Amino acid sequence: MVSPQALPDPAERLAAQYHDVGVRRVRINASGGRSIVEQLSGQLNGYRVATGWYQAGFRGCWVFALGTNDAANVAVGSPVSLAARIQEMMSAAHGEPVMWVNTQTNVSSGPWSRVNMQLWNSELVAACAAYPNMRIFNWAAMVRPGWHLGDGIHYTSAAYAIRAHAIAHALALAFPANGHPSACVVR
């Protein structure tokens, strides 16, 4: 959603979509293969990125699009549970507004299976009770056939454009300017 290779038109990218719904300052740190706990070589995990931003003075609304790799990592035996991963990211936000984008794949078996993504999404919904500052954008309900690349995990450029637009609009619904936030799940 941020890559010129995936979205050559800057107006389709996530930053522009945020600006279109009234977000004044946008900071994005996106990295392929990122999870909350595990780290790929040369990459910070989600928790370390968020705590670094907070320590550097960031205050505001957070959008977390993490969970796909976390669900897969738990499925293959990580000792850090889904709930613990969510708690870790929520602690990094220090009570600031958080919108999570839930997960979805078109994979029928293995670590990245739909079943594992559904477990993650259910855990997010359960966590809403503990975090009044948390909202979940139900991206999984929007995904249509043909939006995935052949791996069943990543999306086509057209789907990434739709995703960027949908995330920005969900954020505006989750935490509207009038101060009356939505229910836990934003559709």
N, C-alpha and C positions, 0 to 999 in steps of 0.2 A: 504493500500500500504506500510505500515511501520511495520505492525504487524507480528511477527513470527507465530502466530496462523493462519492468513490468507495466508501468504506466507512463508512457512518454509525455502525455499531456499533464503538466503540473497542476492544472485545475482539478484533475481527477484524484490527485494524491491526498493522503490523509490530512496534512497540514492545511491545505486549501479548503478542504471540507470542514475542518474545525473552524476556520475563519468564517466560512459561510454561515455557521450557526451562532456566531458571536463570540467565539473564544478569542481573547485578545492576545495572549501570549501562548505559544505552542512550543513544547519541548518533546522531542521524540527520540527514543533510543530503541531501535528495532534491530534484532539480530537473529538470523536463522538458527534453528536448533536449540534455542535458549530454554532453559527450565528454571525453576525457582531455586533448586538446590544444587543439582549437578552442574558442572562447568565443562565446556569443550575447551580444548587447548587455545589459548589466546583470547578467551572470551570470559566476561564476568557473567555470573548467574543473575537472575532477576532480582533476588534479594540484595545482592551486593550493589547492583546498579541503583536500586531504589534507596538503600541506606546512604549511598554516596551522594545522591541528589539531595536527600533530606539534610545531611550534614553540611552540604554546600549552601543550604538556605532555601531550597525549594519548598514552597507552601502553596497549596492549591489542590485542584482536582486531579486525581490519578486515574488513568485508564490502563488496566492490566489485560493484556491479550496473551496470557500465559495459561498453560494447563495441558495442551496437547502432548508435549514431551513429558510433562510431569505424570500424566496418566499412564503413559507408556513405561516410564521408569519404575513406577510403583508396580505395574503389571509384571515386570521382569524381576522384581524382588527387592527394590529399594526399601530400606528399613524406615524411611521417612514417609509417613502416611499422607494421604490426600488432605485430610483435615489439618495436619501439621504444616503442610506447605501453604495452605490458605492463611492460616494463623500467622505464619512467618511474614508473608507479604502484607497482611493487614497491620501487623506491628510496625512495619517499615513506613506505613502511611501516617502513623501517629494520630489517628482519628480524623484525618482529612477525608473529604469525599472520595470514594473509590467506585469506579464502574468496571466490573469484570466483563470481558467478552467471553461467553462460554465456548465450548469446543465442539467440533463436528468433523468427522472423517467419513469417507465412503469405503473404508476397509472392513472386510467381513471377519478377519481373524488376525491374531497376533497382537503385539503390544499396542499398536495404534488403531485397534478395532473400534467400531462404533460402540460396542458394549463398554469398553474402557472409557470412552469419551462420555457416555451417559452416566457412568459412575462418578466421574469428575463433576459433571454438571449437577448431579443430585447433591453432591457434597457442597458445591457452591450455594445452592438454594438452602440447604440446612444451615450453612454458616450465616446467612442473612439474619437469623434470630439473634446471633451474638454481636452483630455489627450494624448498628442503626445508620452508619455512614456508608453502607455498602449497597450497591445496586448491581444487577446482572442484566446485561444485554443478551437476549435470547437469539443469538446468531444462528444456532443450530436449527431453529424453527424456520429460518428464512432460506436456507440453502436448497437449491434446486438441482435436479439431475443435469449433468453436463457442465456444472461449475467447477468440477475438479479436474486436475491434470491426471495423467495415467497412474500416478502413485496413490491416488485416492485421498491424499492428505492436503496437498497444496492446491491452489486455485488458478484458474485461467486469468489472464489480464482483465477481461471483462468482469469476472467475478470479484477480483480485487478492487476494481472501481466501485462496484456495487457495495462491497464490504466497507470501504472507506466512507462512502456516503452514509451508509446505514449506521456505522459506529458514531459518526459525528451527530447524526440526528437523534440517536438513542441517548447520547450524552446530554443533549439539550432537553430531552424528556426526563431523564433521570434526575437532573439537577437544574430545573428551569430557573430563569432569571427572576421569576416572581417569588422564589423561595419556597414553593410548595412541592417538595420532592415526590417522586412517584413511589409506587409500591416496589417491593424488592426486585421483581422481574420486569424488565422493560421489553416490550415487544415492538 
